[in-house]
Amino acid sequence: MNNTKEEMIKCICDHIRSMEDGTVSTFSKIVAAVCGDNDSEMDLFDMYHEVRDRLEYEIDFDSGEYTDSIVGLPYNIPFIIRKKSSK
């Protein structure tokens, strides 16, 4: 995928929105599914935070199992997608 960073972030957000509530994944797996495995040119750390900021009011990325743990880079930590209900 030879798109701009902004286009990739939009595609990643759309993909996450389409995932079922309760799905377990990692950000790096989602990026690989959407953008392919060529992440060597991507700043996953920056993209991870940008996507989470954009979806803040729609999705809760539940990684509570790993709270207070040192397990690695944030984009490799598994989370459960919890869709927030609109009120």
PyMOL Python script that loads the backbone (N, CA, C, O; Angstrom):
from pymol import cmd

cmd.read_pdbstr("""\
ATOM      1  N   MET A   1       0.842  -1.167   0.000  1.00  0.00           N
ATOM      2  CA  MET A   1       0.000   0.000   0.000  1.00  0.00           C
ATOM      3  C   MET A   1       0.891   1.236   0.000  1.00  0.00           C
ATOM      4  O   MET A   1       1.626   1.463   0.961  1.00  0.00           O
ATOM      5  N   ASN A   2       0.841   2.015  -1.033  1.00  0.00           N
ATOM      6  CA  ASN A   2       1.660   3.221  -1.133  1.00  0.00           C
ATOM      7  C   ASN A   2       0.801   4.459  -0.933  1.00  0.00           C
ATOM      8  O   ASN A   2       0.718   5.319  -1.810  1.00  0.00           O
ATOM      9  N   ASN A   3       0.184   4.538   0.191  1.00  0.00           N
ATOM     10  CA  ASN A   3      -0.658   5.679   0.510  1.00  0.00           C
ATOM     11  C   ASN A   3       0.053   6.569   1.512  1.00  0.00           C
ATOM     12  O   ASN A   3       1.065   6.193   2.103  1.00  0.00           O
ATOM     13  N   THR A   4      -0.501   7.754   1.684  1.00  0.00           N
ATOM     14  CA  THR A   4       0.062   8.654   2.677  1.00  0.00           C
ATOM     15  C   THR A   4      -0.264   8.125   4.072  1.00  0.00           C
ATOM     16  O   THR A   4      -1.131   7.267   4.241  1.00  0.00           O
ATOM     17  N   LYS A   5       0.433   8.642   5.041  1.00  0.00           N
ATOM     18  CA  LYS A   5       0.191   8.238   6.426  1.00  0.00           C
ATOM     19  C   LYS A   5      -1.260   8.520   6.810  1.00  0.00           C
ATOM     20  O   LYS A   5      -1.897   7.704   7.476  1.00  0.00           O
ATOM     21  N   GLU A   6      -1.775   9.659   6.396  1.00  0.00           N
ATOM     22  CA  GLU A   6      -3.163  10.032   6.704  1.00  0.00           C
ATOM     23  C   GLU A   6      -4.151   9.018   6.111  1.00  0.00           C
ATOM     24  O   GLU A   6      -5.115   8.634   6.774  1.00  0.00           O
ATOM     25  N   GLU A   7      -3.919   8.592   4.883  1.00  0.00           N
ATOM     26  CA  GLU A   7      -4.793   7.599   4.252  1.00  0.00           C
ATOM     27  C   GLU A   7      -4.711   6.261   4.975  1.00  0.00           C
ATOM     28  O   GLU A   7      -5.728   5.590   5.153  1.00  0.00           O
ATOM     29  N   MET A   8      -3.505   5.865   5.394  1.00  0.00           N
ATOM     30  CA  MET A   8      -3.349   4.606   6.119  1.00  0.00           C
ATOM     31  C   MET A   8      -4.068   4.663   7.462  1.00  0.00           C
ATOM     32  O   MET A   8      -4.720   3.697   7.857  1.00  0.00           O
ATOM     33  N   ILE A   9      -3.955   5.779   8.161  1.00  0.00           N
ATOM     34  CA  ILE A   9      -4.618   5.915   9.452  1.00  0.00           C
ATOM     35  C   ILE A   9      -6.129   5.839   9.280  1.00  0.00           C
ATOM     36  O   ILE A   9      -6.812   5.199  10.080  1.00  0.00           O
ATOM     37  N   LYS A  10      -6.656   6.485   8.244  1.00  0.00           N
ATOM     38  CA  LYS A  10      -8.097   6.423   7.974  1.00  0.00           C
ATOM     39  C   LYS A  10      -8.527   4.986   7.697  1.00  0.00           C
ATOM     40  O   LYS A  10      -9.551   4.540   8.214  1.00  0.00           O
ATOM     41  N   CYS A  11      -7.762   4.258   6.891  1.00  0.00           N
ATOM     42  CA  CYS A  11      -8.090   2.860   6.580  1.00  0.00           C
ATOM     43  C   CYS A  11      -8.030   1.981   7.832  1.00  0.00           C
ATOM     44  O   CYS A  11      -8.867   1.098   8.015  1.00  0.00           O
ATOM     45  N   ILE A  12      -7.053   2.223   8.676  1.00  0.00           N
ATOM     46  CA  ILE A  12      -6.924   1.460   9.921  1.00  0.00           C
ATOM     47  C   ILE A  12      -8.122   1.744  10.829  1.00  0.00           C
ATOM     48  O   ILE A  12      -8.695   0.816  11.399  1.00  0.00           O
ATOM     49  N   CYS A  13      -8.503   3.005  10.969  1.00  0.00           N
ATOM     50  CA  CYS A  13      -9.662   3.368  11.784  1.00  0.00           C
ATOM     51  C   CYS A  13     -10.927   2.711  11.241  1.00  0.00           C
ATOM     52  O   CYS A  13     -11.723   2.174  12.012  1.00  0.00           O
ATOM     53  N   ASP A  14     -11.120   2.747   9.928  1.00  0.00           N
ATOM     54  CA  ASP A  14     -12.289   2.115   9.311  1.00  0.00           C
ATOM     55  C   ASP A  14     -12.296   0.613   9.569  1.00  0.00           C
ATOM     56  O   ASP A  14     -13.344   0.033   9.850  1.00  0.00           O
ATOM     57  N   HIS A  15     -11.134  -0.011   9.475  1.00  0.00           N
ATOM     58  CA  HIS A  15     -11.020  -1.451   9.717  1.00  0.00           C
ATOM     59  C   HIS A  15     -11.386  -1.786  11.168  1.00  0.00           C
ATOM     60  O   HIS A  15     -12.125  -2.738  11.419  1.00  0.00           O
ATOM     61  N   ILE A  16     -10.878  -1.016  12.105  1.00  0.00           N
ATOM     62  CA  ILE A  16     -11.178  -1.256  13.517  1.00  0.00           C
ATOM     63  C   ILE A  16     -12.670  -1.065  13.783  1.00  0.00           C
ATOM     64  O   ILE A  16     -13.276  -1.840  14.524  1.00  0.00           O
ATOM     65  N   ARG A  17     -13.257  -0.039  13.183  1.00  0.00           N
ATOM     66  CA  ARG A  17     -14.700   0.182  13.346  1.00  0.00           C
ATOM     67  C   ARG A  17     -15.510  -1.014  12.848  1.00  0.00           C
ATOM     68  O   ARG A  17     -16.579  -1.312  13.380  1.00  0.00           O
ATOM     69  N   SER A  18     -14.996  -1.695  11.826  1.00  0.00           N
ATOM     70  CA  SER A  18     -15.732  -2.821  11.235  1.00  0.00           C
ATOM     71  C   SER A  18     -15.543  -4.129  12.006  1.00  0.00           C
ATOM     72  O   SER A  18     -16.248  -5.104  11.747  1.00  0.00           O
ATOM     73  N   MET A  19     -14.612  -4.159  12.939  1.00  0.00           N
ATOM     74  CA  MET A  19     -14.353  -5.370  13.718  1.00  0.00           C
ATOM     75  C   MET A  19     -15.457  -5.576  14.749  1.00  0.00           C
ATOM     76  O   MET A  19     -16.031  -4.615  15.261  1.00  0.00           O
ATOM     77  N   GLU A  20     -15.743  -6.829  15.043  1.00  0.00           N
ATOM     78  CA  GLU A  20     -16.797  -7.146  15.997  1.00  0.00           C
ATOM     79  C   GLU A  20     -16.374  -6.799  17.417  1.00  0.00           C
ATOM     80  O   GLU A  20     -15.204  -6.906  17.783  1.00  0.00           O
ATOM     81  N   ASP A  21     -17.353  -6.383  18.201  1.00  0.00           N
ATOM     82  CA  ASP A  21     -17.132  -6.126  19.613  1.00  0.00           C
ATOM     83  C   ASP A  21     -16.613  -7.406  20.263  1.00  0.00           C
ATOM     84  O   ASP A  21     -17.157  -8.485  20.029  1.00  0.00           O
ATOM     85  N   GLY A  22     -15.574  -7.293  21.068  1.00  0.00           N
ATOM     86  CA  GLY A  22     -14.999  -8.449  21.735  1.00  0.00           C
ATOM     87  C   GLY A  22     -13.841  -9.097  20.996  1.00  0.00           C
ATOM     88  O   GLY A  22     -13.248 -10.054  21.493  1.00  0.00           O
ATOM     89  N   THR A  23     -13.511  -8.588  19.815  1.00  0.00           N
ATOM     90  CA  THR A  23     -12.389  -9.120  19.045  1.00  0.00           C
ATOM     91  C   THR A  23     -11.076  -8.824  19.762  1.00  0.00           C
ATOM     92  O   THR A  23     -10.878  -7.722  20.275  1.00  0.00           O
ATOM     93  N   VAL A  24     -10.185  -9.803  19.797  1.00  0.00           N
ATOM     94  CA  VAL A  24      -8.860  -9.627  20.397  1.00  0.00           C
ATOM     95  C   VAL A  24      -7.847  -9.474  19.266  1.00  0.00           C
ATOM     96  O   VAL A  24      -7.833 -10.267  18.324  1.00  0.00           O
ATOM     97  N   SER A  25      -7.009  -8.461  19.364  1.00  0.00           N
ATOM     98  CA  SER A  25      -5.979  -8.242  18.345  1.00  0.00           C
ATOM     99  C   SER A  25      -4.876  -7.368  18.931  1.00  0.00           C
ATOM    100  O   SER A  25      -4.893  -7.014  20.110  1.00  0.00           O
ATOM    101  N   THR A  26      -3.923  -7.035  18.077  1.00  0.00           N
ATOM    102  CA  THR A  26      -2.900  -6.043  18.410  1.00  0.00           C
ATOM    103  C   THR A  26      -2.895  -5.016  17.295  1.00  0.00           C
ATOM    104  O   THR A  26      -3.347  -5.287  16.183  1.00  0.00           O
ATOM    105  N   PHE A  27      -2.382  -3.839  17.598  1.00  0.00           N
ATOM    106  CA  PHE A  27      -2.332  -2.801  16.581  1.00  0.00           C
ATOM    107  C   PHE A  27      -1.442  -3.232  15.415  1.00  0.00           C
ATOM    108  O   PHE A  27      -1.770  -2.978  14.256  1.00  0.00           O
ATOM    109  N   SER A  28      -0.328  -3.877  15.715  1.00  0.00           N
ATOM    110  CA  SER A  28       0.581  -4.290  14.630  1.00  0.00           C
ATOM    111  C   SER A  28      -0.075  -5.319  13.715  1.00  0.00           C
ATOM    112  O   SER A  28       0.184  -5.308  12.511  1.00  0.00           O
ATOM    113  N   LYS A  29      -0.915  -6.209  14.245  1.00  0.00           N
ATOM    114  CA  LYS A  29      -1.626  -7.180  13.402  1.00  0.00           C
ATOM    115  C   LYS A  29      -2.662  -6.482  12.522  1.00  0.00           C
ATOM    116  O   LYS A  29      -2.849  -6.849  11.362  1.00  0.00           O
ATOM    117  N   ILE A  30      -3.322  -5.489  13.074  1.00  0.00           N
ATOM    118  CA  ILE A  30      -4.310  -4.741  12.293  1.00  0.00           C
ATOM    119  C   ILE A  30      -3.626  -3.978  11.164  1.00  0.00           C
ATOM    120  O   ILE A  30      -4.121  -3.957  10.037  1.00  0.00           O
ATOM    121  N   VAL A  31      -2.498  -3.356  11.462  1.00  0.00           N
ATOM    122  CA  VAL A  31      -1.752  -2.632  10.424  1.00  0.00           C
ATOM    123  C   VAL A  31      -1.314  -3.599   9.326  1.00  0.00           C
ATOM    124  O   VAL A  31      -1.414  -3.272   8.143  1.00  0.00           O
ATOM    125  N   ALA A  32      -0.832  -4.779   9.697  1.00  0.00           N
ATOM    126  CA  ALA A  32      -0.409  -5.773   8.700  1.00  0.00           C
ATOM    127  C   ALA A  32      -1.587  -6.199   7.828  1.00  0.00           C
ATOM    128  O   ALA A  32      -1.431  -6.377   6.620  1.00  0.00           O
ATOM    129  N   ALA A  33      -2.771  -6.363   8.435  1.00  0.00           N
ATOM    130  CA  ALA A  33      -3.954  -6.769   7.674  1.00  0.00           C
ATOM    131  C   ALA A  33      -4.410  -5.683   6.703  1.00  0.00           C
ATOM    132  O   ALA A  33      -4.857  -5.979   5.595  1.00  0.00           O
ATOM    133  N   VAL A  34      -4.293  -4.434   7.122  1.00  0.00           N
ATOM    134  CA  VAL A  34      -4.785  -3.317   6.311  1.00  0.00           C
ATOM    135  C   VAL A  34      -3.738  -2.831   5.316  1.00  0.00           C
ATOM    136  O   VAL A  34      -4.056  -2.564   4.157  1.00  0.00           O
ATOM    137  N   CYS A  35      -2.500  -2.715   5.760  1.00  0.00           N
ATOM    138  CA  CYS A  35      -1.452  -2.084   4.962  1.00  0.00           C
ATOM    139  C   CYS A  35      -0.427  -3.079   4.419  1.00  0.00           C
ATOM    140  O   CYS A  35       0.461  -2.693   3.659  1.00  0.00           O
ATOM    141  N   GLY A  36      -0.536  -4.333   4.790  1.00  0.00           N
ATOM    142  CA  GLY A  36       0.471  -5.304   4.389  1.00  0.00           C
ATOM    143  C   GLY A  36       1.575  -5.356   5.421  1.00  0.00           C
ATOM    144  O   GLY A  36       1.579  -4.592   6.387  1.00  0.00           O
ATOM    145  N   ASP A  37       2.500  -6.255   5.209  1.00  0.00           N
ATOM    146  CA  ASP A  37       3.574  -6.467   6.177  1.00  0.00           C
ATOM    147  C   ASP A  37       4.732  -5.494   6.017  1.00  0.00           C
ATOM    148  O   ASP A  37       5.711  -5.589   6.757  1.00  0.00           O
ATOM    149  N   ASN A  38       4.653  -4.584   5.096  1.00  0.00           N
ATOM    150  CA  ASN A  38       5.748  -3.648   4.861  1.00  0.00           C
ATOM    151  C   ASN A  38       5.648  -2.469   5.823  1.00  0.00           C
ATOM    152  O   ASN A  38       5.352  -1.345   5.417  1.00  0.00           O
ATOM    153  N   ASP A  39       5.899  -2.742   7.108  1.00  0.00           N
ATOM    154  CA  ASP A  39       5.800  -1.673   8.094  1.00  0.00           C
ATOM    155  C   ASP A  39       7.146  -1.038   8.416  1.00  0.00           C
ATOM    156  O   ASP A  39       7.252  -0.229   9.338  1.00  0.00           O
ATOM    157  N   SER A  40       8.168  -1.404   7.658  1.00  0.00           N
ATOM    158  CA  SER A  40       9.499  -0.874   7.940  1.00  0.00           C
ATOM    159  C   SER A  40       9.569   0.642   7.746  1.00  0.00           C
ATOM    160  O   SER A  40      10.400   1.312   8.359  1.00  0.00           O
ATOM    161  N   GLU A  41       8.698   1.177   6.896  1.00  0.00           N
ATOM    162  CA  GLU A  41       8.713   2.611   6.640  1.00  0.00           C
ATOM    163  C   GLU A  41       7.683   3.353   7.498  1.00  0.00           C
ATOM    164  O   GLU A  41       7.590   4.578   7.427  1.00  0.00           O
ATOM    165  N   MET A  42       6.921   2.631   8.298  1.00  0.00           N
ATOM    166  CA  MET A  42       5.881   3.247   9.096  1.00  0.00           C
ATOM    167  C   MET A  42       6.358   3.461  10.521  1.00  0.00           C
ATOM    168  O   MET A  42       7.114   2.655  11.064  1.00  0.00           O
ATOM    169  N   ASP A  43       5.918   4.531  11.107  1.00  0.00           N
ATOM    170  CA  ASP A  43       6.170   4.788  12.518  1.00  0.00           C
ATOM    171  C   ASP A  43       4.971   4.260  13.289  1.00  0.00           C
ATOM    172  O   ASP A  43       4.013   4.990  13.539  1.00  0.00           O
ATOM    173  N   LEU A  44       5.030   2.978  13.666  1.00  0.00           N
ATOM    174  CA  LEU A  44       3.890   2.339  14.321  1.00  0.00           C
ATOM    175  C   LEU A  44       3.542   3.005  15.648  1.00  0.00           C
ATOM    176  O   LEU A  44       2.367   3.093  16.004  1.00  0.00           O
ATOM    177  N   PHE A  45       4.530   3.466  16.368  1.00  0.00           N
ATOM    178  CA  PHE A  45       4.279   4.107  17.654  1.00  0.00           C
ATOM    179  C   PHE A  45       3.409   5.347  17.459  1.00  0.00           C
ATOM    180  O   PHE A  45       2.412   5.524  18.159  1.00  0.00           O
ATOM    181  N   ASP A  46       3.780   6.194  16.521  1.00  0.00           N
ATOM    182  CA  ASP A  46       3.025   7.418  16.228  1.00  0.00           C
ATOM    183  C   ASP A  46       1.630   7.086  15.708  1.00  0.00           C
ATOM    184  O   ASP A  46       0.644   7.687  16.137  1.00  0.00           O
ATOM    185  N   MET A  47       1.547   6.123  14.778  1.00  0.00           N
ATOM    186  CA  MET A  47       0.253   5.742  14.206  1.00  0.00           C
ATOM    187  C   MET A  47      -0.669   5.145  15.270  1.00  0.00           C
ATOM    188  O   MET A  47      -1.871   5.414  15.275  1.00  0.00           O
ATOM    189  N   TYR A  48      -0.114   4.345  16.159  1.00  0.00           N
ATOM    190  CA  TYR A  48      -0.878   3.737  17.244  1.00  0.00           C
ATOM    191  C   TYR A  48      -1.590   4.813  18.068  1.00  0.00           C
ATOM    192  O   TYR A  48      -2.787   4.710  18.339  1.00  0.00           O
ATOM    193  N   HIS A  49      -0.847   5.835  18.458  1.00  0.00           N
ATOM    194  CA  HIS A  49      -1.429   6.898  19.273  1.00  0.00           C
ATOM    195  C   HIS A  49      -2.425   7.737  18.480  1.00  0.00           C
ATOM    196  O   HIS A  49      -3.447   8.158  19.021  1.00  0.00           O
ATOM    197  N   GLU A  50      -2.142   7.980  17.221  1.00  0.00           N
ATOM    198  CA  GLU A  50      -3.059   8.753  16.377  1.00  0.00           C
ATOM    199  C   GLU A  50      -4.396   8.015  16.223  1.00  0.00           C
ATOM    200  O   GLU A  50      -5.457   8.627  16.347  1.00  0.00           O
ATOM    201  N   VAL A  51      -4.350   6.718  15.958  1.00  0.00           N
ATOM    202  CA  VAL A  51      -5.575   5.931  15.788  1.00  0.00           C
ATOM    203  C   VAL A  51      -6.362   5.893  17.097  1.00  0.00           C
ATOM    204  O   VAL A  51      -7.578   6.088  17.094  1.00  0.00           O
ATOM    205  N   ARG A  52      -5.690   5.647  18.194  1.00  0.00           N
ATOM    206  CA  ARG A  52      -6.384   5.608  19.489  1.00  0.00           C
ATOM    207  C   ARG A  52      -7.034   6.960  19.813  1.00  0.00           C
ATOM    208  O   ARG A  52      -8.144   7.006  20.343  1.00  0.00           O
ATOM    209  N   ASP A  53      -6.347   8.046  19.496  1.00  0.00           N
ATOM    210  CA  ASP A  53      -6.920   9.370  19.728  1.00  0.00           C
ATOM    211  C   ASP A  53      -8.171   9.587  18.883  1.00  0.00           C
ATOM    212  O   ASP A  53      -9.160  10.135  19.369  1.00  0.00           O
ATOM    213  N   ARG A  54      -8.135   9.163  17.627  1.00  0.00           N
ATOM    214  CA  ARG A  54      -9.279   9.358  16.731  1.00  0.00           C
ATOM    215  C   ARG A  54     -10.485   8.508  17.130  1.00  0.00           C
ATOM    216  O   ARG A  54     -11.628   8.911  16.916  1.00  0.00           O
ATOM    217  N   LEU A  55     -10.237   7.350  17.700  1.00  0.00           N
ATOM    218  CA  LEU A  55     -11.328   6.439  18.049  1.00  0.00           C
ATOM    219  C   LEU A  55     -11.706   6.504  19.530  1.00  0.00           C
ATOM    220  O   LEU A  55     -12.475   5.677  20.019  1.00  0.00           O
ATOM    221  N   GLU A  56     -11.168   7.475  20.225  1.00  0.00           N
ATOM    222  CA  GLU A  56     -11.333   7.591  21.677  1.00  0.00           C
ATOM    223  C   GLU A  56     -12.791   7.520  22.127  1.00  0.00           C
ATOM    224  O   GLU A  56     -13.087   6.914  23.157  1.00  0.00           O
ATOM    225  N   TYR A  57     -13.705   8.131  21.373  1.00  0.00           N
ATOM    226  CA  TYR A  57     -15.101   8.182  21.786  1.00  0.00           C
ATOM    227  C   TYR A  57     -15.936   7.048  21.194  1.00  0.00           C
ATOM    228  O   TYR A  57     -17.133   6.953  21.465  1.00  0.00           O
ATOM    229  N   GLU A  58     -15.311   6.189  20.387  1.00  0.00           N
ATOM    230  CA  GLU A  58     -16.032   5.091  19.749  1.00  0.00           C
ATOM    231  C   GLU A  58     -15.629   3.718  20.270  1.00  0.00           C
ATOM    232  O   GLU A  58     -16.470   2.830  20.408  1.00  0.00           O
ATOM    233  N   ILE A  59     -14.346   3.546  20.559  1.00  0.00           N
ATOM    234  CA  ILE A  59     -13.785   2.233  20.879  1.00  0.00           C
ATOM    235  C   ILE A  59     -12.954   2.326  22.157  1.00  0.00           C
ATOM    236  O   ILE A  59     -12.197   3.275  22.361  1.00  0.00           O
ATOM    237  N   ASP A  60     -13.115   1.318  23.006  1.00  0.00           N
ATOM    238  CA  ASP A  60     -12.220   1.162  24.149  1.00  0.00           C
ATOM    239  C   ASP A  60     -11.293   0.007  23.813  1.00  0.00           C
ATOM    240  O   ASP A  60     -11.751  -1.104  23.543  1.00  0.00           O
ATOM    241  N   PHE A  61     -10.007   0.262  23.828  1.00  0.00           N
ATOM    242  CA  PHE A  61      -9.007  -0.770  23.562  1.00  0.00           C
ATOM    243  C   PHE A  61      -8.620  -1.374  24.913  1.00  0.00           C
ATOM    244  O   PHE A  61      -7.708  -0.887  25.581  1.00  0.00           O
ATOM    245  N   ASP A  62      -9.310  -2.421  25.302  1.00  0.00           N
ATOM    246  CA  ASP A  62      -9.174  -3.009  26.632  1.00  0.00           C
ATOM    247  C   ASP A  62      -7.950  -3.920  26.697  1.00  0.00           C
ATOM    248  O   ASP A  62      -7.972  -5.053  26.216  1.00  0.00           O
ATOM    249  N   SER A  63      -6.902  -3.406  27.294  1.00  0.00           N
ATOM    250  CA  SER A  63      -5.698  -4.212  27.512  1.00  0.00           C
ATOM    251  C   SER A  63      -5.432  -4.326  29.011  1.00  0.00           C
ATOM    252  O   SER A  63      -4.287  -4.408  29.455  1.00  0.00           O
ATOM    253  N   GLY A  64      -6.528  -4.329  29.777  1.00  0.00           N
ATOM    254  CA  GLY A  64      -6.453  -4.353  31.228  1.00  0.00           C
ATOM    255  C   GLY A  64      -5.658  -5.508  31.797  1.00  0.00           C
ATOM    256  O   GLY A  64      -5.080  -5.399  32.878  1.00  0.00           O
ATOM    257  N   GLU A  65      -5.628  -6.607  31.077  1.00  0.00           N
ATOM    258  CA  GLU A  65      -4.856  -7.771  31.517  1.00  0.00           C
ATOM    259  C   GLU A  65      -3.379  -7.429  31.677  1.00  0.00           C
ATOM    260  O   GLU A  65      -2.658  -8.087  32.427  1.00  0.00           O
ATOM    261  N   TYR A  66      -2.938  -6.397  30.968  1.00  0.00           N
ATOM    262  CA  TYR A  66      -1.520  -6.039  30.963  1.00  0.00           C
ATOM    263  C   TYR A  66      -1.213  -4.764  31.750  1.00  0.00           C
ATOM    264  O   TYR A  66      -0.095  -4.252  31.688  1.00  0.00           O
ATOM    265  N   THR A  67      -2.199  -4.248  32.490  1.00  0.00           N
ATOM    266  CA  THR A  67      -1.994  -3.051  33.291  1.00  0.00           C
ATOM    267  C   THR A  67      -0.860  -3.292  34.295  1.00  0.00           C
ATOM    268  O   THR A  67      -0.797  -4.337  34.942  1.00  0.00           O
ATOM    269  N   ASP A  68       0.010  -2.327  34.406  1.00  0.00           N
ATOM    270  CA  ASP A  68       1.160  -2.381  35.320  1.00  0.00           C
ATOM    271  C   ASP A  68       2.156  -3.485  34.965  1.00  0.00           C
ATOM    272  O   ASP A  68       2.965  -3.883  35.803  1.00  0.00           O
ATOM    273  N   SER A  69       2.101  -3.975  33.739  1.00  0.00           N
ATOM    274  CA  SER A  69       3.055  -4.991  33.282  1.00  0.00           C
ATOM    275  C   SER A  69       4.031  -4.364  32.300  1.00  0.00           C
ATOM    276  O   SER A  69       3.697  -3.401  31.610  1.00  0.00           O
ATOM    277  N   ILE A  70       5.193  -4.894  32.244  1.00  0.00           N
ATOM    278  CA  ILE A  70       6.174  -4.482  31.243  1.00  0.00           C
ATOM    279  C   ILE A  70       6.224  -5.612  30.229  1.00  0.00           C
ATOM    280  O   ILE A  70       6.858  -6.643  30.455  1.00  0.00           O
ATOM    281  N   VAL A  71       5.541  -5.401  29.105  1.00  0.00           N
ATOM    282  CA  VAL A  71       5.410  -6.489  28.131  1.00  0.00           C
ATOM    283  C   VAL A  71       5.911  -6.136  26.735  1.00  0.00           C
ATOM    284  O   VAL A  71       5.909  -6.992  25.850  1.00  0.00           O
ATOM    285  N   GLY A  72       6.329  -4.922  26.525  1.00  0.00           N
ATOM    286  CA  GLY A  72       6.846  -4.571  25.207  1.00  0.00           C
ATOM    287  C   GLY A  72       6.249  -3.290  24.677  1.00  0.00           C
ATOM    288  O   GLY A  72       5.684  -2.489  25.422  1.00  0.00           O
ATOM    289  N   LEU A  73       6.383  -3.111  23.390  1.00  0.00           N
ATOM    290  CA  LEU A  73       5.898  -1.905  22.734  1.00  0.00           C
ATOM    291  C   LEU A  73       4.373  -1.898  22.708  1.00  0.00           C
ATOM    292  O   LEU A  73       3.753  -2.949  22.542  1.00  0.00           O
ATOM    293  N   PRO A  74       3.764  -0.724  22.869  1.00  0.00           N
ATOM    294  CA  PRO A  74       2.303  -0.666  22.991  1.00  0.00           C
ATOM    295  C   PRO A  74       1.555  -1.222  21.779  1.00  0.00           C
ATOM    296  O   PRO A  74       0.451  -1.747  21.925  1.00  0.00           O
ATOM    297  N   TYR A  75       2.135  -1.115  20.600  1.00  0.00           N
ATOM    298  CA  TYR A  75       1.423  -1.611  19.419  1.00  0.00           C
ATOM    299  C   TYR A  75       1.488  -3.133  19.279  1.00  0.00           C
ATOM    300  O   TYR A  75       0.876  -3.692  18.368  1.00  0.00           O
ATOM    301  N   ASN A  76       2.213  -3.804  20.160  1.00  0.00           N
ATOM    302  CA  ASN A  76       2.265  -5.273  20.159  1.00  0.00           C
ATOM    303  C   ASN A  76       1.497  -5.888  21.326  1.00  0.00           C
ATOM    304  O   ASN A  76       1.464  -7.112  21.461  1.00  0.00           O
ATOM    305  N   ILE A  77       0.888  -5.070  22.163  1.00  0.00           N
ATOM    306  CA  ILE A  77       0.151  -5.571  23.325  1.00  0.00           C
ATOM    307  C   ILE A  77      -1.279  -5.923  22.891  1.00  0.00           C
ATOM    308  O   ILE A  77      -1.976  -5.083  22.323  1.00  0.00           O
ATOM    309  N   PRO A  78      -1.715  -7.149  23.154  1.00  0.00           N
ATOM    310  CA  PRO A  78      -3.087  -7.530  22.784  1.00  0.00           C
ATOM    311  C   PRO A  78      -4.129  -6.700  23.529  1.00  0.00           C
ATOM    312  O   PRO A  78      -3.932  -6.319  24.683  1.00  0.00           O
ATOM    313  N   PHE A  79      -5.232  -6.429  22.850  1.00  0.00           N
ATOM    314  CA  PHE A  79      -6.352  -5.721  23.462  1.00  0.00           C
ATOM    315  C   PHE A  79      -7.651  -6.330  22.960  1.00  0.00           C
ATOM    316  O   PHE A  79      -7.681  -7.015  21.938  1.00  0.00           O
ATOM    317  N   ILE A  80      -8.720  -6.068  23.696  1.00  0.00           N
ATOM    318  CA  ILE A  80     -10.062  -6.481  23.300  1.00  0.00           C
ATOM    319  C   ILE A  80     -10.792  -5.229  22.843  1.00  0.00           C
ATOM    320  O   ILE A  80     -10.786  -4.210  23.534  1.00  0.00           O
ATOM    321  N   ILE A  81     -11.416  -5.306  21.685  1.00  0.00           N
ATOM    322  CA  ILE A  81     -12.180  -4.162  21.177  1.00  0.00           C
ATOM    323  C   ILE A  81     -13.516  -4.126  21.905  1.00  0.00           C
ATOM    324  O   ILE A  81     -14.292  -5.081  21.867  1.00  0.00           O
ATOM    325  N   ARG A  82     -13.759  -3.021  22.557  1.00  0.00           N
ATOM    326  CA  ARG A  82     -15.028  -2.787  23.266  1.00  0.00           C
ATOM    327  C   ARG A  82     -15.657  -1.539  22.660  1.00  0.00           C
ATOM    328  O   ARG A  82     -15.188  -0.422  22.885  1.00  0.00           O
ATOM    329  N   LYS A  83     -16.716  -1.738  21.895  1.00  0.00           N
ATOM    330  CA  LYS A  83     -17.377  -0.599  21.259  1.00  0.00           C
ATOM    331  C   LYS A  83     -18.209   0.144  22.293  1.00  0.00           C
ATOM    332  O   LYS A  83     -18.954  -0.457  23.067  1.00  0.00           O
ATOM    333  N   LYS A  84     -18.067   1.464  22.286  1.00  0.00           N
ATOM    334  CA  LYS A  84     -18.815   2.296  23.217  1.00  0.00           C
ATOM    335  C   LYS A  84     -20.176   2.585  22.610  1.00  0.00           C
ATOM    336  O   LYS A  84     -20.294   2.855  21.415  1.00  0.00           O
ATOM    337  N   SER A  85     -21.180   2.526  23.431  1.00  0.00           N
ATOM    338  CA  SER A  85     -22.523   2.805  22.927  1.00  0.00           C
ATOM    339  C   SER A  85     -22.715   4.315  22.837  1.00  0.00           C
ATOM    340  O   SER A  85     -22.254   5.070  23.692  1.00  0.00           O
ATOM    341  N   SER A  86     -23.398   4.731  21.792  1.00  0.00           N
ATOM    342  CA  SER A  86     -23.664   6.164  21.637  1.00  0.00           C
ATOM    343  C   SER A  86     -24.890   6.505  22.469  1.00  0.00           C
ATOM    344  O   SER A  86     -25.903   5.807  22.426  1.00  0.00           O
ATOM    345  N   LYS A  87     -24.784   7.572  23.213  1.00  0.00           N
ATOM    346  CA  LYS A  87     -25.901   7.964  24.097  1.00  0.00           C
ATOM    347  C   LYS A  87     -26.510   9.253  23.657  1.00  0.00           C
ATOM    348  O   LYS A  87     -27.457   9.732  24.280  1.00  0.00           O
TER     349      LYS A  87
END
""", "prot")
cmd.dss("prot")
cmd.show_as("cartoon", "prot")
cmd.util.cbc("prot")
cmd.orient("prot")
